[in-house]
């Protein structure tokens, strides 16, 4: 029998197997729908009863609020609002809080009751620890006020923990509330209701946003993080009861009950593998048999076409390497060969994409500093850098007031500015059809080399540079100055063009910032110095900025080698040193306060280069670094003063460092550093000291209990407060109060 006949027979067999399997699946679906309908009928009454019990809990709370409003403690508390201070009103507050605690004990599944004063935002809770843990219900209060209702039930998450709160506006039946009563439900109140009924099922409560509020599982598995299918809330038109809907999804069978008078929904769910276990077992047997038959048919089909693969032996012989052993599987040999070629190609391409831009920028920085030799010309062709065929000019774009930028913006912001400026330069030059490249020398200085071919002239480049300057000034939070070299044709002189652009930038002292400054526009006597002098100058600037005195001294000492290496007259050297000194002060001193202390006549009296370096070391490097350290210290003192003042004014509030920094507009990383530098303590340590001092005053002058003091100072309980007090003062708070009372009695006698 030929392979074609075998394949035809196998194809007919496969069609028969698939048809039988499809018929089995249809019967399976019909059976599952019958079983699910039975489960739905059995669960209907349980879901309705559950929603009724939750409604009854809310009704009991409403009645308790009416009873509270008729108490003397509530009336006295409302009349005393707002309180002038805690000491005079402590008894009124305590009586009212005790009344709230009595209400808490009478209500099932309520852990905490908080009264929120609408006028000043003060909160009074039966459980201060839980109140602090759930962040004082700020989000729920804001949401409640937007509703405009007198009462509402919310679910929320605080610090990763689920919570259910019920808010009631007080006084009742008045349009303008004086405060809100916030009832915090026990997170497992649904589980308590179900366990009281001894229900052996899995249930969920879901809010109006389709998020799980609470759950109960008979096997103890966590269900709060379940992902419920969105189609569960899409009611079927064929459903008899619009408030009841069932759905199979994600391996579970869900039944949804949504009461008309509630925003929450109640869901029963069961794993289909448990509810449909017998019929699933039968389905699996049918599917397994189908898979076995299909696999058998495919194997036979593969064997039938084996006769058609003989030609692959010749192909594999052409691809196989003589050094490799011949594979028994020709397709395997072909696959590995092609796979190896593709992997090598992808790896090479990936490495080139990563290394090439970095190598290209490093190469460009090198030729800008040292010039371009014959070997560099070859590398330029390899890097696809098209320079040298036409005249070119170099320009440096530098952000004005670098010191202010570093103080105002983070490293992330500076990196974004760097990327943005490079994109602007490339976009403008691309629109003008000017070829070249741009690299970032640092976060505030960028170097560009662009050619001027026959189609473009100096005017085109000038217009592009003016456009770059204007665009950055308009769309960036700073301005830039641009120094432009004169035109050159020899690519080997590219480093001279670079230094001419830097020299042009130094003319900001005369031309002002936010300008395009051309090298040809100012008179400049040819300097007798080599470019090494500029390197020394740049090293000194960098080390002063990093406040590194020793490295700045080392860079300065390199000036001694100038008189030995080059033939320089004294007047030129003296003129350069004076200009360098003034440049350093201008670079680091915005108000020129230190410049006014420099005597030019004193500098010109220095007779030797050694005297010059010693004078610059003392009067320039040390003065600038000391000034930067003093400015940093002043900044720390200002930040510390703001933090201390805020803590003194809010000692009776729950202060968090990150929240205080947001309110005061202080970077978080500077806050603790400033307190440590000025006061020698962290934020938490300083806050502890001040709160202990306040508690000492209350212990001496009032009869407040330790529980009240610990609540007002946001301690979890009186034991933790006593432990902290004893560690700081050396005595327990009770002994401290008795000791002070004894001393007071002795002094009165």
Secondary structure, DSSP 8 states (H G I E B T S, - for coil): --HHHHHHHHHHHHHHHHHHHHHHHHHHHHHHHHHHHHHHHHHHHHHHHHHHHHHHHHHHHHHHHHHHHTSHHHHHHHHH-S-S-HHHHHHHHHHHHHHHHHHHHHSTTEEEEEEEETTT--EEES-HHHHHHTGGGHHHHHHHHHHT-SEEEEEEEETTEEEEEEEEEESTT-SS-SEEEEEEE-TTHHHHHHHHHT--SEEEEE-TTS-EEEEE-TT----TT----GGGGS--TT-SSTTEEEEEETTEEEEEE--TT-S-EEEEEEEHHHHTHHHHHHHHHHHHHHHHHHHHHHHHHHHHTGGGGTTHHHHHHHHS-TTS---S-HHHHHHHHHHHHHHHHHHHHHHHHHHHHHHHHHHHHHHHHH---HHHHHHHHHTT---SSSEEEEEEEEES-HHHHHHHS-HHHHHHHHHHHHHHHHHHHHHTT--EEEEEEETTEEEEEEEE-TT--HHHHHHHHHHHHHHHHHHSSS-EEEEE---BS-GGGHHHHHHHHHHHHTTHHHH-SS-EEEGGGS--------THHHHHHHHHHHHHHTT-HHHHHHHHHGGGGHHHHS---HHHHHHHHHHHHHHHHHHH-SS-TTGGG--HHHHHT--SHHHHHHHHIIIIIHHHHHHHHHHHHHHHHHHHHHHHHHHHHTTTS---HHHHHHHHT--HHHHHHHHHHHHSS-HHHHHHHHHHHHHHHHHHH----HHHHHHHTT-SSHHHHHHHHHHHHSS-HHHHHHHHHHHHHHHH-
